[in-house]
Amino acid sequence: MQVTTPAKSALRRVLRANRPDLKSQFEQAAALRNHLRDWLAGQPAKTIAAFVAIPGEPLLLPLLAEFPDRRWLLPRIEGETMSFHLVDASLPRLHPGPFGIAEPMPDAPLVTTEDIDLFLCPGMAFTRCGKRLGRGKGYYDRALATSHSESLRVGVCFREQVLPELPMDPHDLPMHFLATADALASCQQR
C-alpha cells in the first residue's frame, strides 16, 4: 500500500470539495473527449489502457466505440495489484470491483503493462509539467512502473484539477501529455 503524507491527504480533501459541478463535468468531459479523439486519430498506439470514470473524473468510455480498430483495456483491482484487461470496444462487459468501480469481468483477457502503448490516466490533480496526484493507494504508480519505457502516459482531468505545483515522490512517473477540456498538450518537463 502507498504511504500518504498528511499534505497529500489534505490536498485530496480540498480537491474533492472543489471539483466542478455535474453540469460542468459533463460539458468538460465532452470537450476533453473531442481533443482525445482528434489526437488519437493521429497516434499509432494500438493498445490503449483507459479507465471507468468515478465521480470527479471525466467519462471516457464513449471513445472506445469510436476507435474499434484499437485494443482497449480497462483496469481490474485484485488485492494490491491493478491489471489491465481487454474489453469489447462497442459494448464492454463490466461488473463492480472491490471499490465499487466498474471493471472488466474476471474472464476478460489479461494484457501485461509492458504491452500497452498508451495509458490514459485518471488523477486527483495534475500539473502542466506532468506531475500527477493519485487517490493515494498507489495502484497507477505500481502499474506504470512496470510499463514499457516507450509507453505514453496521458493525464486526463477537469480544468479545475490542473494545479501550478504538486508534491512528487521519487517513484512517481510524470505524464507525457495532459488532456483537459481546453486542450491536449505535451507536458513541459522541468
C-alpha positions in Angstrom: 0.0 0.0 0.0 1.1 3.5 -0.8 2.3 5.8 2.1 0.3 9.0 2.1 1.7 12.2 3.6 -0.5 14.5 5.6 0.0 17.2 3.0 -1.2 15.0 0.2 -4.2 13.8 2.3 -5.2 17.5 3.0 -4.8 18.4 -0.7 -7.1 15.5 -1.7 -9.8 16.7 0.7 -9.6 20.2 -0.8 -9.7 18.8 -4.4 -12.8 16.6 -3.6 -14.6 19.6 -2.1 -13.8 21.8 -5.1 -14.5 19.6 -8.0 -16.7 21.0 -10.7 -20.5 20.6 -10.6 -22.1 17.8 -12.6 -23.2 20.0 -15.5 -19.6 21.3 -15.8 -18.2 17.8 -15.5 -20.5 16.6 -18.3 -19.6 19.6 -20.6 -15.9 19.3 -19.9 -15.8 15.6 -20.5 -17.4 16.0 -23.9 -14.8 18.7 -24.9 -12.0 16.6 -23.5 -13.1 13.5 -25.5 -13.1 15.7 -28.7 -9.5 16.6 -28.0 -8.5 13.0 -27.3 -10.4 11.8 -30.4 -8.5 14.2 -32.7 -5.2 13.3 -31.1 -5.8 9.5 -31.1 -6.7 9.6 -34.8 -3.0 10.6 -35.5 -1.5 8.2 -32.9 0.0 4.8 -33.9 -0.9 3.4 -30.5 -2.9 0.2 -30.9 -3.2 -1.0 -27.3 -4.7 1.7 -25.1 -5.5 1.5 -21.3 -8.4 3.7 -20.4 -10.4 3.9 -17.2 -14.0 3.8 -16.0 -14.8 7.2 -14.5 -15.9 7.7 -10.9 -17.4 10.9 -9.6 -14.9 13.7 -10.2 -13.3 12.0 -13.3 -14.1 12.6 -17.0 -16.1 9.9 -18.8 -14.0 8.3 -21.5 -15.9 5.1 -22.4 -17.7 6.7 -25.5 -14.2 6.9 -27.1 -13.8 3.1 -27.2 -16.6 2.7 -29.8 -15.1 5.4 -31.9 -11.8 3.5 -32.4 -12.9 -0.1 -32.8 -9.6 -0.9 -34.5 -7.7 -0.3 -31.3 -7.3 -2.8 -28.4 -9.0 -1.2 -25.5 -8.1 -2.2 -21.9 -9.7 -1.3 -18.6 -8.2 -1.9 -15.1 -9.2 -4.6 -12.6 -8.1 -4.5 -8.9 -7.2 -7.6 -7.1 -5.7 -7.1 -3.7 -2.8 -4.6 -4.0 -2.5 -5.1 -7.8 -4.1 -3.4 -10.7 -4.1 -5.3 -14.0 -5.4 -4.4 -17.4 -7.9 -6.5 -19.4 -9.1 -6.4 -23.0 -12.7 -5.3 -23.4 -15.1 -5.2 -26.4 -14.9 -1.5 -27.6 -18.6 -1.5 -28.7 -20.0 -3.0 -25.5 -17.6 -3.6 -22.6 -18.9 -6.2 -20.1 -18.3 -4.7 -16.7 -19.2 -5.5 -13.1 -18.5 -3.8 -9.7 -15.0 -4.2 -8.4 -13.8 -4.1 -4.8 -14.1 -0.3 -4.5 -17.5 -0.2 -6.4 -15.8 0.9 -9.6 -16.9 -0.9 -12.7 -14.2 -3.2 -14.1 -13.9 -5.9 -16.7 -15.3 -9.3 -16.0 -12.9 -11.9 -14.5 -12.7 -13.8 -17.8 -11.6 -10.8 -19.8 -8.2 -11.4 -21.3 -5.2 -10.0 -19.4 -2.7 -7.8 -21.2 0.6 -7.1 -19.5 1.6 -3.5 -18.8 4.7 -4.0 -21.0 2.4 -4.5 -24.0 0.4 -1.3 -23.5 1.3 1.6 -25.9 -0.7 4.3 -24.2 -2.1 4.9 -20.7 -5.0 7.3 -20.2 -4.5 8.0 -16.5 -7.0 9.5 -14.0 -5.9 11.5 -11.1 -7.0 13.9 -8.4 -4.7 16.6 -9.8 -2.0 17.3 -12.4 0.5 20.0 -13.3 1.3 21.2 -16.8 4.8 19.7 -16.4 3.3 16.2 -15.9 3.1 15.7 -12.1 0.2 13.5 -11.0 -1.6 13.2 -7.7 -3.5 9.9 -7.5 -6.1 8.8 -4.9 -3.5 7.5 -2.5 -3.5 3.8 -2.9 -0.6 3.7 -5.4 -2.3 1.4 -8.0 -1.4 3.5 -11.0 2.1 4.2 -9.6 2.8 0.5 -9.4 1.3 -0.4 -12.8 3.1 2.4 -14.6 6.4 1.4 -13.0 6.1 -1.9 -14.9 5.2 -0.4 -18.2 7.4 -0.3 -21.3 9.7 2.7 -21.4 8.2 3.8 -24.7 4.6 3.8 -23.5 2.9 7.1 -23.5 1.2 8.4 -20.3 -1.7 10.9 -20.7 -3.1 12.6 -17.6 -6.9 13.1 -18.0 -8.7 15.6 -15.8 -11.1 18.6 -15.5 -9.5 22.1 -15.8 -10.1 22.6 -12.0 -7.7 19.7 -11.3 -4.7 21.4 -13.0 -2.6 23.0 -10.4 0.7 25.0 -10.6 2.6 22.6 -8.3 2.1 19.2 -6.7 4.3 17.1 -4.3 6.0 14.3 -6.2 7.7 11.2 -4.7 10.8 9.6 -6.3 8.8 6.7 -7.6 6.2 8.9 -9.4 6.4 8.8 -13.2 5.4 12.0 -14.9 2.8 12.2 -17.6 3.9 12.9 -21.2 0.7 14.7 -22.1 -2.2 16.4 -20.3 -5.8 16.2 -21.6 -8.4 18.7 -20.4 -11.5 20.4 -21.8 -9.2 23.2 -23.1 -6.6 21.1 -25.0 -4.4 18.1 -25.2 -0.9 19.4 -24.6 2.6 18.0 -24.2 3.8 18.2 -20.7 6.8 20.6 -20.2 9.2 18.6 -18.1 11.1 20.6 -15.5 
